[in-house]
Amino acid sequence: FYLPAEIYNLSRDNLCREFYYVFFGAWNREENLSSLRWFAKNVLPKVSPQTKFKVIGSGVTEELRREFCGYPNLEFTGFIDNPYQIIADAVAVIAPLKLGAGVKVKVVESLACGTPVIGSEVAFEGIPFAFGFTLEIPFLTDLYLDAMQKAKTLTFEQRLEFRELFQKNIGAKCADRKIVEYIWTNY
C-alpha cells in the first residue's frame, strides 16, 4: 500500500486528547452512506449526546447535512486535503460497511495513523489483521457500543507503538502477510 507522506509526519501532540470518533469515506457512495445511516439509526440513540463524531470525506452535500440534522453530535467536515491528523487524534474510526469490494484504503490509512478501526468483516476484507476491534457479527448495536468503550482504554503509548510498527513494516513492505502476522502476534 502507498501511504501518503502526511501519515508519516503526524504530530504526536494531540493523540488521545479529545474524545471523538471518525467516519471516513466518500459520502456519495452508497456503501458508505448506508453504513452511516445504519449507525445513526441503531447506535447513536444509545450513545451519550456528548460523544462526538466527525464525518470526513468528499460528497457531503446540503441534502446530506439536512438528512442528519437531528444528530447534533455528528459533525460533517466534508473533504479535507489532509485528514490524517484528525484521524490520528480520534479514539477510533468506525466502518460498519455492509457492501464493498477489495481492500478498504480508508481502513489501511486509519491503521497507519495508529487509530483502531471498529468495523464489520467487509471493512477488513483483504487485510490480514486489525488493530482494534473487528466485529465478526456485524450490525449488532451492543458490539459497537462495547468496542467504542474499549477503544478509549488504549493508551497513548500503545497507539504510538502500533503506528510506528505499522508505518515502518507495512507501509514500506506493502503488507507482506508474514510481517503483518508477526507484528500482530507480538503486539
C-alpha positions as CSV (number, residue, x, y, z in Angstrom):
1,F,0.0,0.0,0.0
2,Y,1.1,3.5,-0.7
3,L,0.9,5.6,2.4
4,P,0.9,9.4,1.9
5,A,3.8,11.4,3.4
6,E,1.3,13.2,5.7
7,I,0.8,9.9,7.6
8,Y,4.5,9.6,8.3
9,N,4.6,13.2,9.5
10,L,1.8,13.1,12.0
11,S,2.1,15.1,15.2
12,R,2.1,13.2,18.5
13,D,0.8,16.2,20.4
14,N,-2.9,15.7,20.3
15,L,-3.1,11.9,20.3
16,C,-6.0,10.8,22.6
17,R,-6.5,14.3,24.0
18,E,-10.0,14.8,22.6
19,F,-12.6,12.1,22.6
20,Y,-14.3,11.8,19.2
21,Y,-14.8,9.1,16.6
22,V,-14.4,9.4,12.9
23,F,-16.3,8.2,9.8
24,F,-14.1,8.4,6.8
25,G,-15.1,7.9,3.2
26,A,-16.7,9.3,0.1
27,W,-20.3,10.1,1.1
28,N,-21.6,10.0,-2.4
29,R,-21.0,6.2,-2.4
30,E,-24.0,4.2,-1.2
31,E,-22.0,1.7,0.7
32,N,-20.6,4.4,3.0
33,L,-23.8,6.3,3.3
34,S,-25.9,3.2,4.2
35,S,-23.4,2.4,6.9
36,L,-23.7,5.9,8.4
37,R,-27.5,5.7,8.2
38,W,-27.4,2.3,10.0
39,F,-25.1,3.7,12.7
40,A,-27.2,6.8,13.2
41,K,-30.4,4.8,13.5
42,N,-29.2,2.0,15.7
43,V,-26.2,3.1,17.7
44,L,-26.3,6.9,18.1
45,P,-29.5,6.9,20.1
46,K,-27.7,4.8,22.7
47,V,-24.6,7.0,22.8
48,S,-24.2,10.0,25.1
49,P,-25.0,13.2,23.3
50,Q,-21.6,14.5,24.4
51,T,-19.9,11.8,22.3
52,K,-18.7,13.5,19.2
53,F,-18.3,12.0,15.7
54,K,-16.5,13.7,12.7
55,V,-17.7,12.7,9.3
56,I,-14.8,13.3,6.9
57,G,-14.7,12.9,3.1
58,S,-16.0,14.2,-0.2
59,G,-19.6,14.1,-1.2
60,V,-21.1,15.9,1.8
61,T,-24.0,17.9,0.3
62,E,-26.6,20.2,1.9
63,E,-29.1,17.4,1.4
64,L,-26.9,15.0,3.4
65,R,-26.5,17.6,6.2
66,R,-30.3,18.1,6.3
67,E,-30.8,14.3,6.5
68,F,-28.6,14.0,9.6
69,C,-29.6,17.4,11.2
70,G,-31.3,15.5,14.0
71,Y,-28.0,14.2,15.2
72,P,-26.1,17.2,16.7
73,N,-23.1,15.1,17.7
74,L,-22.3,14.3,14.0
75,E,-20.0,17.0,12.6
76,F,-19.7,16.9,8.8
77,T,-16.3,18.3,7.9
78,G,-16.5,17.3,4.2
79,F,-13.4,16.9,2.1
80,I,-10.1,17.8,3.9
81,D,-6.8,17.9,2.0
82,N,-5.0,16.2,4.9
83,P,-7.5,14.3,7.1
84,Y,-4.8,12.2,8.8
85,Q,-4.1,14.3,11.9
86,I,-7.8,14.3,12.7
87,I,-7.9,10.5,12.2
88,A,-4.8,10.0,14.3
89,D,-6.2,12.1,17.1
90,A,-9.6,10.2,17.1
91,V,-10.5,7.4,19.6
92,A,-11.3,5.2,16.6
93,V,-12.6,5.1,13.1
94,I,-16.0,3.5,12.7
95,A,-16.7,1.5,9.5
96,P,-19.9,-0.6,9.7
97,L,-19.8,-1.4,6.0
98,K,-22.3,-3.9,4.5
99,L,-21.1,-3.6,1.0
100,G,-17.8,-3.1,-0.8
101,A,-15.1,-4.9,-2.6
102,G,-11.4,-5.2,-2.1
103,V,-9.2,-3.7,0.5
104,K,-10.6,-0.5,2.0
105,V,-7.9,2.1,1.7
106,K,-9.5,4.2,4.5
107,V,-9.0,1.3,6.9
108,V,-5.3,0.9,5.9
109,E,-4.7,4.6,6.2
110,S,-6.5,4.7,9.6
111,L,-4.4,1.9,10.9
112,A,-1.3,3.6,9.6
113,C,-2.3,6.6,11.7
114,G,-2.3,4.4,14.8
115,T,-6.1,4.6,15.1
116,P,-8.1,1.5,15.8
117,V,-10.9,0.7,13.4
118,I,-14.3,-0.6,14.6
119,G,-15.8,-2.3,11.7
120,S,-17.6,-5.2,10.0
121,E,-15.9,-8.0,8.2
122,V,-16.5,-6.1,5.0
123,A,-14.4,-3.2,6.3
124,F,-11.4,-5.6,6.9
125,E,-11.6,-7.6,3.6
126,G,-8.1,-8.2,2.3
127,I,-6.4,-7.0,5.5
128,P,-4.9,-10.0,7.3
129,F,-5.2,-8.4,10.8
130,A,-6.7,-5.5,12.6
131,F,-5.6,-3.1,15.4
132,G,-8.6,-2.6,17.5
133,F,-11.9,-4.3,17.1
134,T,-13.1,-6.3,14.2
135,L,-16.7,-7.3,14.7
136,E,-17.3,-10.8,13.4
137,I,-21.0,-10.4,13.8
138,P,-21.7,-7.2,12.1
139,F,-24.5,-4.8,12.8
140,L,-25.2,-5.6,16.5
141,T,-25.6,-2.3,18.3
142,D,-24.2,-3.5,21.6
143,L,-21.0,-4.7,19.9
144,Y,-20.3,-1.3,18.5
145,L,-21.0,0.4,21.9
146,D,-18.7,-2.1,23.6
147,A,-15.9,-1.6,21.1
148,M,-16.2,2.2,21.3
149,Q,-15.7,1.9,25.1
150,K,-12.7,-0.5,24.7
151,A,-11.1,1.9,22.2
152,K,-11.0,4.6,24.9
153,T,-8.8,2.3,27.0
154,L,-5.9,2.1,24.6
155,T,-3.0,4.1,25.9
156,F,-1.1,6.8,24.1
157,E,2.0,4.5,24.1
158,Q,0.1,1.6,22.7
159,R,-1.3,3.6,19.8
160,L,2.1,5.3,19.1
161,E,3.9,2.0,19.2
162,F,1.4,0.4,16.8
163,R,1.6,3.4,14.5
164,E,5.3,3.2,14.3
165,L,5.3,-0.5,13.7
166,F,2.6,-0.3,11.0
167,Q,4.3,2.5,9.2
168,K,7.7,1.0,9.3
169,N,6.8,-2.5,8.4
170,I,3.6,-2.4,6.5
171,G,3.9,0.8,4.6
172,A,7.4,0.0,3.5
173,K,6.8,-3.6,2.6
174,C,3.3,-3.5,1.1
175,A,1.5,-5.6,3.7
176,D,3.7,-8.7,3.5
177,R,1.5,-11.2,5.3
178,K,4.3,-12.7,7.4
179,I,5.4,-9.3,8.7
180,V,1.8,-8.4,9.5
181,E,1.2,-11.6,11.4
182,Y,4.5,-11.1,13.3
183,I,3.6,-7.5,14.3
184,W,0.1,-8.5,15.4
185,T,1.2,-11.7,17.3
186,N,3.9,-9.8,19.1
187,Y,2.0,-6.6,19.8
